[in-house]
Amino acid sequence: MEAPKLPSFIKQNRHKAFEFKPRYYDERQERLDKIKRKYEREKQIKETNGEHIRENLSNSWQEARQTKVNSSNRMLMVIILALLSITYYIIKF
């Protein structure tokens, strides 16, 4: 149940929705609009593909850099282990 409304001396104007009803149909303009929408969609697809390519390049560069860092870390560990083992044999004998 809704509460009863109080009487008001000041009425607020409410906005009215705008409805445009064309008086004539222009077939040529309709075709042009359709072609424009088609090319705009294609342009957006190309832009998103470009962004996708940029993201792929960025990811591949990061992965390549990460593999290089991992391989250099492994090589460093091998060198450290080799030096420690050589030092151990020198100290032992």
trRosetta pair geometry for C-beta under 8 A, 3 or more apart (Angstrom, degrees):
i j d omega theta_ij theta_ji phi_ij phi_ji
8 11 6.5 127 104 -78 112 59
22 25 6.9 107 110 -78 129 54
25 30 7.3 4 -179 -38 86 132
26 29 3.8 43 105 18 121 116
26 30 6.4 164 93 -18 64 84
27 30 5.5 -55 -149 35 33 116
27 31 6.5 34 154 -19 66 103
28 31 5.8 -54 -153 34 31 110
28 32 6.5 31 151 -17 65 106
29 32 5.6 -52 -147 37 34 113
29 33 6.3 36 154 -20 66 105
30 33 5.8 -52 -147 36 29 112
30 34 6.4 32 152 -21 62 106
31 34 5.6 -54 -149 35 31 114
31 35 6.4 30 154 -17 66 105
32 35 5.8 -55 -148 37 31 109
32 36 6.3 33 153 -20 65 106
33 36 5.6 -53 -146 36 31 113
33 37 6.4 33 155 -19 65 105
34 37 5.9 -53 -150 35 29 111
34 38 6.5 33 151 -23 62 106
35 38 5.6 -53 -150 33 33 115
35 39 6.5 22 157 -11 66 106
36 39 6.1 -61 -147 42 29 102
36 40 6.1 31 155 -21 65 109
37 40 5.7 -55 -144 37 29 113
37 41 6.4 32 156 -20 64 104
38 41 6.0 -58 -156 34 28 110
38 42 6.6 25 150 -16 63 106
39 42 5.4 -50 -145 38 38 113
39 43 6.2 43 153 -23 66 103
40 43 5.5 -51 -147 35 32 114
40 44 6.4 33 152 -18 64 104
41 44 5.7 -54 -149 36 32 111
41 45 6.4 34 151 -21 65 104
42 45 5.6 -52 -148 34 33 113
42 46 6.4 34 152 -19 65 103
43 46 5.7 -53 -150 35 32 111
43 47 6.4 32 152 -19 64 105
44 47 5.6 -52 -147 36 33 112
44 48 6.3 29 155 -15 66 105
45 48 5.9 -56 -147 39 30 107
45 49 6.2 33 151 -21 65 106
46 49 5.5 -53 -147 36 32 113
46 50 6.3 37 151 -22 64 103
47 50 5.5 -50 -151 33 33 114
47 51 6.5 32 151 -17 64 102
48 51 5.5 -49 -148 37 37 112
48 52 6.2 42 149 -23 65 104
49 52 5.3 -52 -147 36 34 115
49 53 6.3 37 152 -21 66 102
50 53 5.7 -50 -147 34 31 111
50 54 6.4 33 152 -19 63 104
51 54 5.6 -51 -149 36 34 113
51 55 6.4 35 152 -19 65 104
52 55 5.7 -53 -149 36 31 111
52 56 6.4 32 152 -19 64 105
53 56 5.6 -54 -149 36 32 112
53 57 6.4 33 153 -19 65 104
54 57 5.8 -53 -148 36 31 111
54 58 6.3 31 154 -19 64 107
55 58 5.7 -54 -146 38 31 112
55 59 6.2 29 155 -17 65 107
56 59 5.8 -56 -145 39 30 109
56 60 6.2 27 157 -18 66 107
57 60 5.8 -56 -144 38 29 107
57 61 6.2 29 157 -18 65 107
58 61 5.9 -55 -148 36 28 110
58 62 6.4 26 154 -17 63 107
59 62 5.7 -56 -147 38 31 110
59 63 6.2 30 155 -19 66 106
60 63 5.7 -53 -145 38 32 111
60 64 6.2 34 155 -20 65 105
61 64 5.7 -53 -145 37 30 111
61 65 6.3 30 155 -18 64 107
62 65 5.7 -54 -146 38 30 111
62 66 6.2 32 153 -21 64 108
63 66 5.6 -54 -146 36 31 113
63 67 6.4 31 155 -19 65 103
64 67 5.9 -53 -148 34 31 109
64 68 6.5 31 152 -18 63 105
65 68 5.7 -55 -152 36 33 112
65 69 6.3 33 151 -19 66 105
66 69 5.6 -52 -147 36 33 112
66 70 6.3 34 153 -19 65 105
67 70 5.6 -52 -145 37 33 112
67 71 6.3 30 156 -17 65 105
68 71 5.9 -55 -145 38 29 107
68 72 6.3 26 156 -16 65 107
69 72 5.9 -57 -146 39 29 108
69 73 6.3 33 153 -22 64 106
70 73 5.6 -54 -148 34 31 113
70 74 6.5 32 153 -19 64 103
71 74 5.7 -50 -149 34 34 112
71 75 6.4 35 152 -19 65 105
72 75 5.6 -52 -146 37 35 113
72 76 6.3 40 152 -22 65 104
73 76 5.6 -53 -149 35 31 114
73 77 6.5 33 152 -19 64 103
74 77 5.7 -54 -151 35 33 111
74 78 6.5 33 152 -19 66 104
75 78 5.7 -52 -149 35 34 113
75 79 6.4 33 153 -18 65 105
76 79 5.7 -54 -148 37 31 111
76 80 6.3 31 154 -19 65 106
77 80 5.7 -53 -145 37 31 111
77 81 6.3 31 156 -18 65 106
78 81 5.9 -56 -147 38 29 110
78 82 6.3 30 153 -20 64 107
79 82 5.7 -54 -147 36 30 112
79 83 6.3 27 156 -16 65 107
80 83 5.9 -56 -147 39 30 108
80 84 6.2 30 154 -19 65 108
81 84 5.7 -54 -144 38 30 111
81 85 6.3 29 157 -18 65 106
82 85 5.9 -55 -147 37 29 108
82 86 6.4 28 154 -17 64 107
83 86 5.7 -53 -145 38 32 111
83 87 6.2 33 155 -19 65 107
84 87 5.6 -54 -145 38 30 112
84 88 6.3 35 153 -23 64 104
85 88 5.5 -50 -147 33 33 115
85 89 6.6 30 155 -16 64 103
86 89 5.9 -56 -150 38 31 107
86 90 6.3 31 152 -19 65 107
87 90 5.7 -54 -146 36 32 112
87 91 6.2 26 158 -15 66 108
88 91 6.0 -59 -145 39 28 105
88 92 6.0 26 157 -21 65 112
89 92 5.7 -54 -139 37 29 112
89 93 6.4 2 169 4 65 109
90 93 6.8 -72 -145 48 22 88
